[in-house]
Amino acid sequence: MPPKPGDQSLIPQEHQPHAGESLLKLSIGAIGVVFGDIGTSPIYAFRETFAGHHKLLPDAPHVMGVLSLIFWSMMVVVTLKYVSIIMRADNKGEGGSLALLALVSRSLKGEKRWTKGLVLLGVFATALFFGDSMITPAISVLSAVEGLTVVESGMGEFVIPIAIGILIGLFMLQARGTARIGVLFGPIMLLYFAVLAVLGLVNLVAMPGVLWSLNPMHALAFFAHEPLRAFLAMGSVVLAVTGAEALYADMGHFGRQPIRLSWLVFVLPALMLNYLGQGAMILSATPADAMEIIKSPFFLLAPDEFRLPLVILATMATVIASQAVISGAFSVTQQAIQLGFIPRLRITHTSAAAAGQIYIPVINWTLMVMVILLVLGFKTSTNLAAAYGIAVTGAMLIDTLLLATLLFSLWKWNKAGAGVLILLFLLVDLAYFSANLTKVPDGGWFPLLIGFIAFTLLTTWAKGRELMLKRLNEVAMPVQVFVKSAANSAERVPGTAVFMTTARDGVPHALLHNLKHNKVLHERVILLTVRIEDVPYVSQAYRTQVKEFGQGFYRMVVHYGFMQEPDVPAALSNVQGIGAPLRMMDTSFFLARQTLIASSRPGMWVWREKLFAWMLRNAESAMEFFKLPSNRVVELGSQVEI
């Protein structure tokens, strides 16, 4: 019986991490993982709005206007858009751009003209995420370590070496996994957010009038009197909401309710108290002092004797935020591999208990090199802030477009109400995205460059696989014809032969080559296809689907979700309907290794064909990816012209 992707029973109980756990425990866990990125924004967001590339005078109208923009950005972008609405769009419990894309694509099946464009949008959002995952660790750790210069001005020359040392240590740690130190993330981030709230509250008590900045009229007045400055300020204000998409992406680990509870009850109040405290400190100072304070308002919130502990705590928080982004890059890469946008890569599990704890060496070392180059190239968090924001706002804009499709086509919301919401989100997202485009000459080109490179790789691999399968299917022989002609004429030998094939119809090339050169067929022949569904998990009950052709020939399709790791021997050990139980010592696995020949045939430009061929050559072996026993595998080569 084939799987039914829309069936809730597809989700195995063991892959529902929030089942049976208390809401409070999950909420605390979410604080330690989900909110690291947005939680470290107060270190640099308020400062950059005034002292960044587009400077503002730290006087009352500007401070009140910026605080108003920060508050209402958090309410519209984070609270309303992500926490209240987008988090309802869970793909069987999972969130994130690719999970949302799979959900939208499934709802639009049959509407090809829409689906293709939305797939490209979702893939581009994923590509932008890789740019963001390089900048976030660099700007977060660098901004925290720069706090040392507030404690001791002579420490400036040590900032970059210390930051690079911390980052190298963080990436070196990935191979060992974070299960042991992960238990510390929650308590450290709880302490960090509590300190944010207390420091902000202490300064807010001295000037409670800053609370009036929560009135949206201050933001509107800022735009009314200085529209250009307000527009440019949005390029830095958006730093306060970077990390909002992480709430959605990490939904599968903790569930919707714990993340909502953590945000509304603890994280949002702590962040706003800190921003209000920074604003109150600026407004209570003389104009001359305000100009000095605005260079590092976050660390100056603390008294002299507490600044070094605050720097240490902030650095720990930025390391945790960076860890969350790196883990997110691993998770997104795994999803992209399973959905056919990235070639097979080596994936190792760092925890026997947590399926989501994975490590991908090539992604880890690529990120480390790029992050270190960013720190060395941009040198300060202010310069990095110029590069930060475009990838985030671009992904947020794409999420809104995908959400619009869901509201109108799948959820069938009231058109007027849904239209108003989408217009509001588009207005905000377009404003932030266009404001960040002004950063392109000062460093914003970097995430765009990384995004376009990643997008080219993702789409080239997906298109190349499509063309390769099309060429193979053009010359494929129907299985029924092969069984009738070859099963009786060829010599049969004992044992089972499993031929791995990506095509669900026709005879695999490896089988034809084996018969041509070895002149034999095994007593039992299984044509096996691994299919990744557009749901995160497929339960054991729907794992395999078998069709018998007679003469010892079987077609088997093994189904996995895009969050699961294929294990072919494990699937074969439980399969029914193929005669006698399968013994691994009597089983041989046959793999086809294609050598691609770039040609001028219609399909892709030659340079993309060569790029695809290079990616195919460097892909992880199917033997290791599908966990096949190395002493039972036979590889047969063939050439394919695309």
C-alpha positions in Angstrom: 0.0 0.0 0.0 1.6 3.3 -1.0 2.1 6.1 1.5 -0.5 8.9 1.8 1.5 12.1 2.3 -1.5 13.9 3.7 -2.2 11.3 6.4 -1.2 12.3 9.9 -0.3 8.7 10.6 2.8 9.2 8.5 4.5 10.9 11.4 6.0 8.3 13.7 5.5 9.0 17.5 9.3 8.9 18.0 9.7 11.9 15.7 7.3 14.1 17.7 9.9 15.5 20.1 7.3 17.6 22.0 5.0 14.6 22.7 4.9 13.8 26.4 7.1 16.7 27.6 5.9 19.6 29.7 5.2 23.0 28.1 7.5 24.7 30.6 10.4 22.4 29.9 10.1 22.8 26.2 9.7 26.6 26.5 13.0 26.8 28.5 14.6 24.6 25.9 13.4 26.8 23.1 14.9 29.9 24.8 18.3 28.1 24.7 18.2 27.3 21.0 15.6 29.3 19.1 16.1 32.8 20.3 19.9 33.1 20.2 20.0 35.1 17.0 17.3 37.6 17.8 18.4 37.7 21.4 21.9 39.0 20.7 20.6 41.8 18.4 20.5 44.4 21.3 24.3 44.2 21.4 24.5 46.0 18.0 21.1 46.9 16.5 20.4 50.1 18.5 24.0 51.2 18.1 24.1 50.7 14.4 20.9 52.7 13.8 22.7 55.8 15.2 26.4 55.2 14.8 26.4 53.0 11.7 26.9 54.0 8.0 23.9 56.3 8.1 24.4 58.2 11.3 21.5 59.8 13.3 21.8 62.5 16.0 20.9 60.7 19.3 18.3 63.3 20.4 14.8 62.8 21.7 12.8 62.7 18.3 15.3 60.2 16.8 15.6 58.0 19.8 11.8 57.8 20.3 11.2 57.3 16.6 13.8 54.4 16.4 12.4 52.7 19.6 8.9 52.9 18.1 10.2 51.4 14.8 11.9 48.6 16.8 8.8 47.8 18.9 6.3 47.8 16.0 8.7 45.8 13.8 8.8 43.1 16.5 5.0 43.2 16.8 4.3 43.0 13.0 7.2 40.9 11.8 7.8 38.5 14.7 4.7 38.4 16.8 2.0 38.7 14.1 3.6 37.3 11.0 5.8 34.5 12.3 4.6 33.6 15.7 0.8 34.0 15.1 0.4 33.1 11.4 3.3 31.4 9.6 3.9 29.0 12.5 0.4 27.6 11.7 1.9 26.4 8.4 3.6 23.4 9.8 4.5 20.5 7.4 3.6 17.7 9.7 5.2 19.5 12.6 8.2 20.9 10.7 8.9 24.5 9.7 11.4 26.4 7.6 11.5 27.6 4.0 11.9 24.2 2.5 9.2 22.6 4.6 6.9 25.5 3.7 7.8 25.1 0.0 7.0 21.4 0.2 3.6 22.2 1.8 2.8 24.9 -0.8 3.8 22.6 -3.7 1.6 19.9 -2.4 -1.4 22.2 -2.1 -0.8 23.4 -5.7 -0.3 20.0 -7.4 -1.7 20.3 -11.0 -1.1 24.0 -11.2 2.3 23.7 -12.9 2.7 27.4 -13.9 2.4 28.5 -10.3 4.4 25.6 -8.7 7.6 26.2 -10.7 7.8 29.8 -9.8 7.2 29.1 -6.1 9.8 26.4 -6.1 12.4 28.8 -7.4 11.4 31.3 -4.8 11.7 28.7 -2.0 15.0 27.6 -3.3 16.3 31.2 -3.5 15.2 31.7 0.2 17.2 28.6 1.1 20.2 30.0 -0.9 20.0 33.3 1.0 20.0 31.4 4.3 23.5 30.1 3.5 24.7 33.7 3.2 23.0 34.6 6.5 24.6 31.6 8.2 28.0 33.0 7.4 27.4 36.5 8.6 25.5 35.7 11.8 28.4 34.0 13.7 30.9 36.7 12.5 28.8 39.7 13.5 27.5 38.2 16.7 30.8 37.0 18.2 32.7 40.1 17.0 30.2 42.5 18.5 30.4 40.7 21.8 34.2 40.6 22.0 34.3 44.3 21.0 32.8 44.9 24.5 36.3 44.4 25.8 37.2 47.8 24.4 34.5 49.3 26.7 36.1 47.6 29.7 39.7 48.5 28.7 40.4 50.8 25.7 43.8 49.2 25.0 42.2 45.8 24.2 41.2 46.9 20.6 44.1 45.0 19.0 43.1 41.7 20.6 39.5 41.8 19.5 39.9 40.1 16.1 42.4 37.4 17.3 40.0 36.5 20.2 37.0 36.5 18.0 38.7 34.2 15.4 39.9 31.9 18.2 36.4 31.6 19.6 34.9 30.9 16.1 37.6 28.3 15.3 36.9 26.5 18.6 33.2 26.6 17.8 33.6 25.0 14.4 36.1 22.4 15.7 33.5 21.4 18.3 30.9 20.5 15.7 32.3 17.1 14.9 31.9 16.0 18.5 28.3 17.2 18.7 26.7 19.6 21.1 24.6 17.1 23.1 26.7 17.5 26.2 27.1 21.3 26.2 23.6 21.7 24.8 22.1 21.2 28.3 23.8 24.4 29.3 22.3 26.5 26.5 18.9 27.0 28.2 20.2 28.2 31.6 22.8 30.5 30.0 20.2 32.1 27.7 17.7 32.4 30.6 20.4 34.2 32.6 21.3 36.3 29.6 17.7 37.4 28.9 17.1 38.1 32.6 20.2 40.3 32.6 19.0 42.1 29.5 15.7 42.9 31.3 17.2 44.0 34.6 19.8 46.3 32.9 17.1 47.8 30.8 14.7 48.2 33.6 17.2 49.9 35.9 17.8 52.6 33.3 14.1 52.8 32.3 13.1 53.6 35.9 15.3 56.7 35.7 13.4 58.0 32.7 10.0 56.3 32.4 8.9 58.7 29.7 10.7 56.6 27.1 7.7 54.2 27.4 5.8 56.7 25.2 7.9 55.5 22.3 5.6 52.4 22.1 3.1 54.8 20.5 3.3 54.3 16.7 2.9 58.0 16.2 6.6 58.5 17.1 7.6 56.2 14.2 5.1 58.0 11.8 6.5 61.4 13.0 10.0 60.3 12.2 9.0 59.4 8.6 6.9 62.6 8.3 9.7 64.9 9.2 12.7 63.1 7.8 11.5 60.5 5.3 15.0 59.7 3.8 16.7 59.3 7.2 13.9 57.2 8.5 14.0 55.0 5.4 17.8 54.5 5.7 17.4 53.9 9.5 15.2 50.9 8.6 18.3 49.2 7.2 19.7 49.0 10.8 16.4 48.7 12.7 15.8 45.4 10.9 18.8 44.0 12.8 16.4 43.9 15.8 14.3 41.2 14.1 16.9 39.1 12.4 16.4 35.6 13.7 12.6 35.8 13.4 12.7 33.1 10.7 14.6 30.8 13.2 11.4 30.6 15.3 9.7 29.0 12.3 12.6 26.8 11.2 13.1 25.3 14.7 9.4 24.6 15.3 9.9 20.9 14.7 12.3 20.6 17.7 10.0 22.2 20.3 6.5 22.7 18.9 4.4 25.8 18.2 3.1 26.5 21.7 6.4 26.4 23.6 8.0 28.9 21.1 5.0 31.2 21.3 5.0 31.1 25.1 8.7 31.8 25.4 8.5 34.7 23.0 5.4 36.4 24.4 6.1 35.9 28.1 9.8 36.1 28.4 11.9 37.0 25.3 9.9 39.9 23.9 9.6 41.7 27.2 13.3 41.2 28.0 14.4 42.5 24.6 12.1 45.6 24.7 13.1 46.4 28.2 16.7 46.4 27.1 16.1 48.6 24.0 14.0 51.0 26.1 16.8 51.0 28.7 19.4 51.9 26.0 17.1 54.7 24.8 16.5 56.0 28.4 20.3 56.1 29.0 20.9 58.1 25.9 18.1 60.6 26.7 19.2 61.1 30.3 22.7 62.0 29.2 24.0 65.4 28.0 24.3 65.8 24.2 28.1 65.4 24.4 27.9 62.3 26.6 25.1 60.8 24.4 27.5 61.0 21.4 30.0 58.8 23.3 27.4 56.5 24.8 25.8 55.7 21.4 29.1 54.0 20.3 28.4 51.1 22.7 25.1 51.6 24.6 24.6 47.9 25.3 27.7 47.4 27.5 27.4 50.9 29.0 24.1 49.9 30.5 26.1 48.0 33.2 28.1 49.7 36.0 31.9 49.5 35.6 32.4 46.5 37.9 29.8 44.4 35.9 31.0 45.2 32.4 33.5 42.4 32.1 31.0 39.8 33.3 28.5 41.2 30.8 31.1 40.9 28.0 31.7 37.3 29.0 27.9 36.5 29.2 27.2 38.2 25.9 30.1 36.3 24.2 28.6 33.0 25.5 25.2 34.1 24.2 26.6 34.9 20.8 28.4 31.5 20.7 25.1 29.8 21.4 23.4 31.9 18.7 26.1 30.9 16.3 25.7 27.3 17.2 22.0 27.5 16.4 22.7 29.0 13.0 25.4 26.3 12.2 23.1 23.5 13.3 20.4 25.2 11.1 22.7 25.1 8.1 23.3 21.4 8.6 19.5 20.8 8.9 18.7 22.9 5.8 21.4 21.1 3.8 20.0 17.7 4.8 16.5 18.7 3.8 17.9 20.0 0.5 19.7 16.8 -0.2 16.6 14.7 0.5 14.4 16.9 -1.7 16.9 16.7 -4.6 18.5 20.2 -4.6 22.0 19.2 -3.3 24.1 16.2 -4.2 24.6 13.5 -1.6 27.0 14.7 1.2 28.5 12.8 4.1 26.3 13.2 7.1 27.2 11.9 10.5 25.1 11.7 13.6 26.6 13.2 16.8 23.9 11.9 19.1 22.5 8.5 19.5 19.3 9.9 21.1 18.6 13.0 19.1 18.0 12.3 15.4 18.3 16.0 14.5 21.9 16.3 15.8 23.9 15.9 12.6 27.3 17.0 11.3 28.1 17.7 7.7 31.9 18.1 7.3 32.0 20.0 4.0 29.4 22.5 5.2 31.1 23.0 8.5 34.6 23.7 7.1 33.2 25.9 4.3 31.3 28.0 6.9 34.4 28.3 9.1 36.6 29.5 6.3 34.0 32.0 5.1 33.3 33.3 8.6 37.0 33.9 9.3 37.4 35.7 6.0 34.5 37.9 6.9 36.0 38.8 10.3 39.4 39.5 8.7 37.9 41.4 5.7 35.3 43.6 7.5 37.3 43.9 10.8 34.4 45.5 12.9 30.8 44.5 13.6 29.8 48.0 12.3 31.3 47.1 8.9 29.6 43.6 9.0 26.3 45.3 9.8 26.5 46.8 6.4 26.5 43.3 4.9 23.8 42.0 7.3 20.1 42.2 6.6 19.7 41.7 2.8 19.6 37.9 3.1 17.3 38.0 6.1 14.9 40.5 4.6 14.9 38.7 1.2 14.0 35.4 2.9 11.2 37.2 4.9 9.8 38.6 1.7 9.8 35.2 0.0 8.1 33.7 3.1 5.3 36.3 2.7 4.8 35.3 -0.9 4.6 31.6 0.0 2.2 32.5 2.9 0.0 34.4 0.5 -0.4 31.2 -1.6 -1.3 29.2 1.5 -3.9 31.7 2.7 -5.7 31.9 -0.6 -5.3 28.4 -2.0 -5.0 26.0 0.9 -6.4 27.6 4.0 -9.2 29.4 2.1 -9.1 32.5 4.4 -11.5 35.3 3.8 -10.1 37.1 0.8 -10.5 40.6 2.2 -8.9 39.8 5.6 -6.1 37.8 4.1 -5.5 40.5 1.5 -5.1 43.2 4.2 -2.6 41.0 6.1 -0.5 40.2 3.1 -0.5 43.8 2.0 0.7 44.8 5.5 3.5 42.1 5.5 4.5 43.0 1.9 4.7 46.7 2.8 6.9 46.1 5.8 9.1 43.4 4.0 9.5 45.5 0.9 10.4 48.6 3.0 13.1 46.7 4.9 14.4 44.9 1.8 14.7 48.1 -0.2 16.3 49.9 2.7 18.9 47.1 2.9 19.6 47.4 -0.8 21.3 50.7 0.0 23.9 48.6 1.8 25.0 46.8 -1.3 28.1 49.0 -2.0 29.2 48.8 1.6 29.1 45.0 2.0 25.6 44.0 1.1 26.9 42.4 -2.1 28.4 39.6 0.0 25.2 37.7 1.0 23.7 38.4 -2.4 26.8 36.9 -4.0 26.7 33.8 -1.7 23.0 33.6 -2.4 23.3 33.6 -6.2 26.2 31.1 -6.0 24.1 28.8 -3.8 21.0 29.3 -6.0 23.0 28.3 -9.1 24.3 25.2 -7.5 20.9 24.2 -6.1 19.0 24.7 -9.4 21.8 23.2 -11.5 21.8 20.0 -9.5 17.9 19.8 -9.6 17.8 20.5 -13.3 20.7 18.2 -14.1 19.2 15.2 -12.2 15.9 15.8 -14.1 17.7 15.8 -17.5 19.8 12.8 -16.6 16.7 10.8 -15.5 15.0 11.8 -18.7 17.9 10.6 -20.9 18.0 7.3 -19.0 14.2 6.8 -19.3 14.4 7.4 -23.1 16.3 4.2 -23.6 14.8 2.2 -20.7 13.3 -1.2 -21.5 9.9 -2.1 -19.8 10.4 -4.5 -17.0 7.7 -6.9 -18.2 9.4 -7.2 -21.6 12.7 -7.9 -20.0 11.3 -10.5 -17.6 9.8 -12.4 -20.5 12.8 -12.3 -22.7 15.7 -12.7 -20.3 14.4 -14.5 -17.2 14.2 -17.9 -19.0 17.1 -17.6 -21.4 19.7 -16.3 -18.9 21.4 -18.6 -16.4 20.1 -18.1 -12.8 22.5 -18.2 -9.8 21.6 -18.5 -6.1 21.1 -15.3 -4.0 19.4 -12.0 -4.2 20.5 -9.0 -6.4 19.3 -5.5 -5.4 19.6 -3.0 -8.2 19.4 0.6 -7.0 17.6 2.8 -9.4 16.2 6.4 -9.3 13.6 5.6 -12.0 10.3 4.0 -10.9 9.8 2.4 -14.3 12.0 0.5 -16.8 15.0 -1.8 -16.3 18.0 -0.2 -14.6 21.2 0.2 -16.7 23.1 -1.7 -14.1 21.0 -4.7 -14.6 21.4 -4.6 -18.4 25.2 -4.2 -18.0 25.4 -7.0 -15.5 23.5 -9.4 -17.8 25.6 -8.2 -20.8 29.0 -8.8 -19.2 28.4 -11.5 -16.6 25.7 -13.5 -18.5 23.8 -14.4 -15.3 20.8 -13.4 -13.3 20.2 -14.0 -9.6 17.3 -16.2 -8.4 15.7 -13.1 -6.9 16.1 -9.7 -8.5 14.8 -6.6 -6.7 14.6 -3.2 -8.5 14.8 -0.8 -5.6 13.9 3.0 -5.6 14.3 5.2 -2.6 11.7 8.0 -2.7 11.8 11.1 -0.5 8.3 12.3 0.2 7.4 16.0 0.8 6.5 15.3 4.4 9.2 15.3 7.2 8.6 11.7 8.3 7.1 8.5 7.0 6.1 5.8 9.5 7.3 2.2 9.3 3.8 1.1 8.3 4.2 3.0 5.0 7.9 2.4 4.5 7.9 -0.1 1.6 5.7 -0.8 -1.4 6.3 -4.1 -3.4 5.1 -5.2 -6.8 5.8 -8.7 -8.2 6.5 -9.3 -11.9 7.0 -13.1 -11.6 10.1 -15.2 -12.4 11.7 -13.9 -9.1 11.5 -10.2 -10.2 10.2 -7.5 -7.8 9.9 -3.7 -7.9 10.3 -2.1 -4.5 9.8 1.5 -3.5 11.1 2.6 -0.1 9.6 5.8 1.3 11.3 8.3 3.7 10.4 11.8 4.8 12.8 14.7 4.0 13.9 14.8 7.7 14.8 11.1 7.8 18.0 9.3 6.8 17.7 6.4 4.3 18.8 3.0 5.6 18.2 0.4 2.9 19.4 -2.7 4.7 17.1 -1.8 7.7 14.2 -1.4 5.3 14.9 -4.7 3.5 15.1 -6.6 6.8 11.4 -5.8 7.5 9.9 -6.2 4.1 7.2 -8.7 3.3 5.9 -10.1 0.0 9.3 -11.0 -1.7 9.3 -14.7 -0.9 11.8 -16.1 1.6 13.3 -13.6 4.1 16.3 -11.7 2.8 19.7 -12.7 4.2 22.4 -10.0 3.8 25.2 -12.5 3.3 23.3 -13.8 0.2 22.5 -10.4 -1.2 24.5 -8.2 -3.6 23.8 -4.5 -4.2 24.4 -3.2 -7.8 24.9 0.5 -8.3 25.2 2.4 -11.5 27.8 5.2 -11.6 27.1 7.5 -14.5 29.8 9.5 -16.3 28.2 12.6 -17.8 29.2 13.9 -21.2 28.3 17.6 -21.7 26.7 18.2 -25.1 24.8 20.8 -27.1 21.5 19.0 -26.7 18.7 21.2 -25.4 18.6 21.2 -21.7 21.2 23.4 -19.9 24.0 25.6 -21.0 27.2 23.7 -21.4 28.9 25.4 -18.5 26.0 24.3 -16.2 26.3 20.7 -17.6 30.0 20.7 -16.7 29.1 22.1 -13.3 26.5 19.3 -12.8 29.0 16.7 -13.9 31.6 18.0 -11.4 28.9 17.9 -8.6 28.0 14.4 -9.6 31.6 13.2 -9.4 32.1 14.7 -6.0 28.8 13.5 -4.5 28.9 11.0 -1.6 28.9 7.4 -2.7 25.4 5.9 -2.8 26.9 3.0 -0.8 27.6 5.1 2.2 24.6 7.4 1.8 22.1 4.4 1.8 24.2 2.5 4.4 24.9 -0.4 2.1 27.4 -3.0 3.4 30.7 -2.3 1.6 31.5 -5.9 1.0 28.2 -6.6 -0.8 28.3 -3.7 -3.3 29.1 -3.9 -7.1 29.4 -0.7 -9.1 28.8 -0.7 -12.9 29.7 2.4 -14.9 27.9 3.9 -17.9 28.0 7.2 -19.9 25.1 9.5 -20.3 24.9 12.5 -22.6 22.8 15.4 -21.3 
